Amino acid sequence: MPGGVPRREPPHVTLRLARSTLNAVLSGATTFPAEIATGTVTLDGDPQALLTLSTLLDKPDPSFPIVTP
């Protein structure tokens, strides 16, 4: 990395969506494909990049103790 500046590449995929939709996807109430189909999420770029990202995310544990005694 000459000069300490990282090389910038264009994004492989860009999503446009409301924060409430992102929250719903992250909570498992819906999925990106379902929201893309309804038009609440727009996708520009390589759809395979979104699929790759989704395979890297862990499923949240709903019984995770956020606060412990």
C-alpha positions in Angstrom: 0.0 0.0 0.0 2.1 3.0 -1.2 1.6 6.0 1.1 -0.7 4.1 3.4 -3.7 4.7 1.2 -5.8 1.6 0.5 -6.8 0.9 -3.1 -10.4 1.8 -3.7 -12.5 -0.5 -5.8 -16.1 0.1 -6.9 -18.6 -1.9 -4.9 -19.7 -5.2 -6.2 -23.3 -4.6 -5.2 -25.2 -1.6 -3.9 -28.5 -1.9 -2.0 -31.0 0.9 -1.4 -33.5 0.4 1.4 -35.0 2.0 4.4 -33.5 1.4 7.8 -36.7 -0.3 9.0 -36.3 -2.8 6.2 -32.7 -3.5 7.1 -33.8 -4.0 10.7 -36.5 -6.5 9.6 -34.0 -8.4 7.5 -31.4 -8.5 10.3 -34.1 -9.7 12.8 -35.2 -12.5 10.5 -38.7 -11.1 9.9 -38.0 -11.0 6.2 -35.2 -11.6 3.6 -33.4 -9.5 1.1 -34.8 -11.6 -1.8 -38.4 -11.1 -0.5 -37.9 -7.4 -0.2 -36.2 -7.1 -3.6 -39.3 -8.9 -5.1 -41.7 -6.4 -3.5 -39.6 -3.5 -4.6 -38.7 -2.1 -1.1 -35.0 -3.0 -1.8 -33.3 -2.1 -5.0 -30.1 -3.9 -6.0 -27.5 -2.5 -8.4 -24.6 -4.7 -9.4 -23.8 -8.3 -9.0 -26.6 -10.2 -7.1 -24.1 -13.0 -6.4 -22.2 -10.6 -4.1 -25.3 -10.3 -2.0 -25.6 -14.1 -1.8 -22.0 -14.3 -0.8 -22.5 -11.8 2.0 -25.6 -13.6 3.3 -23.6 -16.9 3.5 -21.0 -15.1 5.7 -23.5 -13.8 8.3 -24.2 -15.9 11.4 -27.8 -16.5 12.4 -28.5 -14.6 15.7 -29.2 -16.7 18.8 -32.6 -15.3 20.1 -31.8 -16.7 23.6 -28.4 -14.9 23.8 -28.3 -13.3 27.3 -27.7 -9.6 26.6 -27.9 -8.8 30.3 -26.8 -11.3 32.9 -27.3 -11.2 36.6 
